[in-house]
């Protein structure tokens, strides 16, 4: 049986939440640091260069969300690691791609494995029980399976949060007690890394800190980014889903079809494709059929789609190892990549299910969050892991 992601419960001030996180997940955080540190050194980034690049992000992070800086410093103190190493984890996509000088930047391109994914959102009218389903396959490095956690964050300054993330990062995919959920897919274009934007991991966490869906949409839509990314936002109470294909400096929308949104790792907006150059398909040609196949597996069930149908579609092995559910296989830079997790959320029920390395073991672990709409009928609520 695959390892279940540890559940880490956090409360208090931003710094205190971070300190608790660092203490409880020290082993997993150190694994993340060791893994990415080895990869950076393999790209001939010295510790001094890595520190310089990480510090270049500090002003952007501070301006974007000062409380997240406090939380990151707490993580570093709790785990007894250097603060720049926590920046490294939270900005690992950007640091892996961006260097301080042109020659190093040129060396980085083409050597970094893309963060592939397949995302699915089922709108309420397309679901059997009329509850929105928000799901995702995260394709990344096999080592991440041993260095990932689920955070339950109890907040006095906003809605509670349930998020899956790499250990040491502030958030990746998840939902909050107000019903806002987020996942994201890797995209690549000719506009990437022309500026230093806010790290994508921090944008996703900031989305989950919002009580109002409009404010989450504004953050996703307009925050300057270093790299392209497809951000999928949903609201279970409103039954809404927005797919935002984000270039570093411009955002485009992709609409659901018959109540079903599926997105892989290539640009879908026809407007976007007239304005920028698609660069991801060269390294992820399977993206062209992953989203089409996932849609076809679910389309016949529109109006009666269940979470089991979604799990089955995201577990599809056609074309393996270039499949929706990817078994471990060598990447372009010799490490193994795989579908690290399949994640299925029904935020209206406060439920998140995760299968780790699902191509090897499709066993799901359930994590729950007390939603604001039901909080008045419950007391003393705590997160649970089934």
C-alpha positions in Angstrom: 0.0 0.0 0.0 1.3 3.5 -0.9 2.1 5.9 1.9 -0.7 8.2 2.9 0.1 11.9 3.3 0.5 12.9 6.9 -2.1 15.3 8.2 -0.6 18.4 9.9 -2.8 20.7 12.0 -1.8 24.3 12.4 -3.3 27.2 14.4 -2.4 30.6 15.9 -0.5 33.5 14.4 1.1 33.1 11.0 4.5 32.7 12.5 3.2 30.2 15.1 1.4 28.2 12.4 4.7 28.0 10.4 6.7 27.0 13.5 4.2 24.2 14.2 4.4 23.1 10.6 8.2 23.0 10.6 8.3 21.0 13.9 5.7 18.4 12.8 7.0 17.9 9.3 10.7 18.4 9.8 11.5 15.0 8.2 9.5 15.6 5.1 10.7 19.2 4.8 14.3 18.1 4.9 13.6 15.5 2.2 12.2 18.3 0.0 15.3 20.4 0.6 17.6 17.5 -0.1 15.8 16.6 -3.3 15.7 20.1 -4.7 19.1 21.0 -3.5 20.6 18.0 -5.3 18.7 19.0 -8.5 19.9 22.6 -8.3 23.5 21.4 -7.8 23.1 19.2 -10.8 22.3 22.3 -12.8 25.6 23.8 -11.5 23.9 26.3 -9.2 26.2 26.9 -6.3 24.8 27.5 -2.8 25.7 31.2 -3.1 23.9 31.5 -6.5 20.9 29.7 -5.1 20.8 32.0 -2.1 21.1 35.0 -4.3 18.2 33.9 -6.6 16.0 32.9 -3.6 16.6 36.3 -2.0 15.6 38.0 -5.2 12.1 36.7 -4.6 11.9 38.1 -1.0 10.7 41.6 -2.0 8.1 40.2 -4.3 6.8 37.8 -1.6 6.9 40.5 1.1 4.9 43.0 -1.1 2.4 40.3 -2.1 1.6 38.8 1.3 3.7 39.8 4.4 1.9 37.2 6.6 3.1 34.5 4.3 6.7 35.6 4.9 6.0 35.3 8.7 4.7 31.8 8.1 7.7 30.8 6.0 10.1 32.1 8.7 8.2 30.1 11.2 8.6 27.0 9.1 12.3 27.5 8.8 12.7 28.0 12.6 10.5 25.0 13.4 12.3 22.7 11.0 15.7 24.2 12.0 16.6 25.0 8.4 17.7 28.2 6.6 14.9 30.6 5.5 16.3 30.7 2.0 15.7 26.9 1.8 12.0 27.5 2.5 11.9 30.1 -0.2 13.5 27.5 -2.5 10.7 25.1 -1.9 8.0 27.7 -2.3 9.6 29.2 -5.5 11.1 25.9 -6.8 9.4 26.2 -10.2 10.7 29.7 -10.8 14.2 29.0 -9.4 14.6 25.8 -11.4 13.9 27.9 -14.6 15.3 31.3 -13.8 18.9 32.2 -13.2 20.6 35.5 -12.5 22.6 35.6 -15.8 21.8 34.8 -19.4 24.2 31.9 -19.8 22.9 30.1 -16.8 19.3 30.8 -17.8 20.0 29.3 -21.3 21.5 26.2 -19.6 18.4 25.7 -17.5 15.9 25.7 -20.4 15.3 22.2 -21.7 16.7 20.5 -18.6 13.8 20.8 -16.2 11.1 18.3 -16.1 7.7 19.9 -16.7 5.1 19.8 -13.9 2.4 17.9 -15.9 -1.1 17.4 -14.7 -4.7 16.6 -15.7 -7.5 18.5 -14.0 -11.2 17.9 -13.9 -14.1 19.9 -12.5 -17.7 18.7 -12.7 -20.3 21.4 -12.2 -23.3 20.6 -10.0 -25.8 20.1 -12.9 -23.5 17.5 -14.4 -23.0 15.6 -11.1 -25.2 12.8 -9.8 -25.8 14.5 -6.4 -25.7 18.1 -7.7 -22.5 18.8 -5.8 -19.4 20.3 -7.5 -16.5 17.9 -7.9 -13.0 19.4 -8.3 -10.2 16.9 -9.0 -6.6 16.7 -10.2 -3.8 14.4 -11.2 -0.4 15.8 -10.2 2.4 14.4 -12.4 5.8 15.2 -10.9 8.9 13.6 -9.4 8.5 10.3 -7.7 10.5 11.5 -4.7 7.7 14.0 -3.9 5.5 11.1 -2.8 7.7 10.8 0.3 7.9 14.6 0.9 4.3 15.7 0.8 1.7 16.5 3.5 -1.9 17.7 4.0 -2.2 20.9 6.0 -5.3 21.7 8.0 -4.9 25.4 8.9 -7.2 26.9 11.6 -7.3 30.6 11.0 -8.6 33.5 13.1 -8.2 35.9 10.2 -10.1 34.1 7.5 -11.6 30.7 6.5 -9.9 27.5 7.6 -7.9 25.7 4.8 -7.3 22.1 3.8 -4.5 21.9 1.3 -2.2 19.2 -0.1 1.4 20.4 -0.6 5.0 19.5 -0.9 6.5 19.7 2.6 7.8 23.2 3.4 5.5 24.9 0.9 2.5 26.9 2.0 0.0 25.2 -0.3 -0.6 23.6 -3.6 -4.1 22.2 -4.2 -7.1 22.4 -1.8 -10.2 24.2 -0.6 -11.2 26.4 2.2 -14.2 26.6 4.5 -15.8 29.3 2.4 -16.1 26.8 -0.5 -13.2 28.1 -2.7 -11.1 25.4 -4.3 -8.0 25.6 -6.4 -5.8 23.3 -8.6 -3.4 24.3 -11.3 -1.7 22.9 -14.4 1.7 23.6 -15.9 1.7 25.7 -19.1 4.7 27.0 -21.1 4.9 30.0 -23.5 7.4 32.3 -25.2 6.6 34.9 -22.5 8.0 32.9 -19.6 10.8 34.1 -17.3 11.0 37.6 -18.7 10.2 39.1 -15.3 10.3 38.1 -11.6 6.7 37.6 -10.5 5.1 36.1 -7.4 5.9 32.4 -7.0 2.9 30.3 -8.1 2.8 28.3 -4.8 2.2 31.5 -2.9 -0.5 32.7 -5.3 -2.4 29.4 -4.8 -2.1 29.7 -1.0 -3.3 33.3 -1.1 -6.4 32.2 -3.2 -7.3 29.8 -0.3 -7.0 32.6 2.2 -9.9 34.5 0.7 -13.5 34.5 2.0 -14.9 36.2 -1.2 -14.7 34.4 -4.6 -14.4 37.7 -6.4 -11.2 38.5 -4.5 -9.7 35.1 -5.3 -10.5 35.6 -9.0 -8.8 39.0 -8.9 -5.6 37.5 -7.4 -5.5 34.7 -9.9 -6.3 36.9 -12.8 -4.0 39.9 -12.2 -1.0 38.9 -10.0 2.2 39.2 -12.1 3.9 35.8 -12.5 7.3 34.6 -13.7 5.9 31.7 -15.7 2.7 30.6 -17.4 0.2 28.5 -15.4 -3.3 27.3 -15.7 -5.3 28.1 -12.6 -8.6 26.4 -11.9 -10.8 28.0 -9.4 -14.2 26.8 -8.2 -16.8 27.8 -5.7 -19.0 25.0 -4.3 -21.7 27.3 -3.0 -22.2 29.1 -6.2 -21.5 26.0 -8.4 -19.0 28.0 -10.3 -15.7 27.1 -12.1 -13.2 29.4 -13.8 -10.3 28.1 -15.8 -7.7 30.9 -16.2 -4.8 30.3 -18.6 -2.3 32.7 -17.2 0.7 34.1 -19.1 3.1 36.1 -16.9 1.4 39.3 -18.0 -2.0 38.3 -19.4 -4.9 36.0 -18.6 -7.3 34.1 -20.8 -10.4 32.0 -20.0 -11.4 28.5 -21.0 -15.1 27.6 -20.5 -16.6 24.3 -19.3 -18.4 22.2 -21.9 -21.8 20.8 -20.9 -20.9 21.3 -17.2 -17.5 19.6 -17.5 -14.1 21.2 -17.5 -11.0 19.2 -18.3 -7.5 20.7 -18.8 -4.1 19.2 -19.3 -0.8 21.0 -20.1 -1.3 22.8 -23.4 -3.0 26.2 -24.2 -6.6 25.8 -25.1 -7.8 29.4 -25.4 -8.0 30.3 -29.1 -7.3 34.0 -28.2 -4.2 33.0 -26.3 -2.9 31.0 -29.2 -3.1 34.0 -31.5 -1.0 36.1 -29.1 1.7 33.7 -27.7 3.6 30.7 -28.7 2.9 27.3 -27.2 6.1 25.6 -25.9 4.9 22.8 -23.7 3.8 20.2 -26.2 7.4 19.5 -27.2 8.1 18.0 -23.8 4.5 16.8 -23.0 2.9 15.6 -26.3 0.6 13.4 -24.3 -1.2 16.5 -23.1 -2.9 16.7 -26.5 -4.9 13.6 -25.8 -5.0 13.4 -22.0 -7.6 16.1 -21.6 -9.6 14.9 -24.6 -9.6 11.3 -23.3 -10.6 12.3 -19.8 -13.5 14.3 -21.2 -14.7 11.4 -23.4 -14.6 9.0 -20.4 -16.9 11.3 -18.5 -19.0 12.9 -21.2 -21.5 10.0 -21.5 -22.2 10.3 -17.8 -22.9 14.0 -17.7 -25.8 14.6 -15.4 -24.9 11.5 -13.2 -21.2 11.9 -12.7 -19.9 10.6 -9.3 -16.5 10.9 -7.6 -16.0 7.2 -8.5 -16.4 8.1 -12.2 -13.9 10.9 -11.8 -11.4 8.6 -10.0 -11.8 6.1 -12.8 -11.1 8.7 -15.5 -8.1 10.1 -13.7 -6.9 6.5 -13.2 -7.0 5.7 -17.0 -3.8 4.0 -18.2 -4.3 4.2 -22.0 -1.0 5.0 -23.7 1.0 4.1 -20.6 3.5 5.4 -19.5 2.3 8.5 -21.4 -1.1 8.2 -19.8 -3.6 10.2 -17.7 -2.4 8.1 -14.7 1.3 7.8 -15.2 3.4 5.0 -13.7 7.0 5.8 -12.7 9.1 6.3 -15.8 12.4 8.0 -16.6 12.3 11.7 -17.5 14.4 13.8 -19.8 16.8 14.4 -16.9 17.1 10.8 -15.7 15.0 11.0 -12.5 11.7 9.1 -12.3 8.4 10.9 -12.7 4.9 9.7 -12.1 1.4 10.7 -11.2 2.3 11.5 -7.6 -1.3 11.9 -6.4 -4.8 11.8 -7.6 -6.8 14.3 -5.6 -10.7 14.4 -5.6 -12.5 17.1 -3.7 -16.2 17.7 -2.9 -15.9 21.0 -1.0 -19.6 21.2 -0.2 -19.1 18.1 1.9 -15.7 19.3 3.2 -14.1 16.2 1.7 -10.7 15.7 0.1 -9.5 12.2 -1.1 -5.9 11.5 -2.1 -4.3 8.4 -3.6 -0.5 8.5 -3.6 1.2 7.0 -6.6 -2.2 5.8 -7.9 -0.8 3.8 -10.8 0.8 1.5 -8.3 -2.0 1.6 -5.6 -5.3 3.4 -6.2 -6.2 3.4 -2.4 -7.6 6.8 -1.3 -7.2 8.4 2.1 -10.0 10.8 3.1 -9.4 14.2 4.8 -12.2 16.4 6.0 -12.8 20.1 6.8 -15.7 21.7 8.7 -17.3 24.1 6.2 -18.7 27.4 7.2 -22.2 26.6 6.1 -22.4 23.8 8.6 -20.1 25.2 11.3 -23.1 26.6 13.3 -24.4 23.0 13.8 -21.1 21.6 15.0 -18.7 22.5 17.8 -15.2 21.6 18.7 -14.5 20.6 15.2 -11.1 19.2 14.2 -9.8 17.9 10.9 -10.0 14.1 10.5 -8.1 11.5 8.5 -10.0 8.3 7.5 
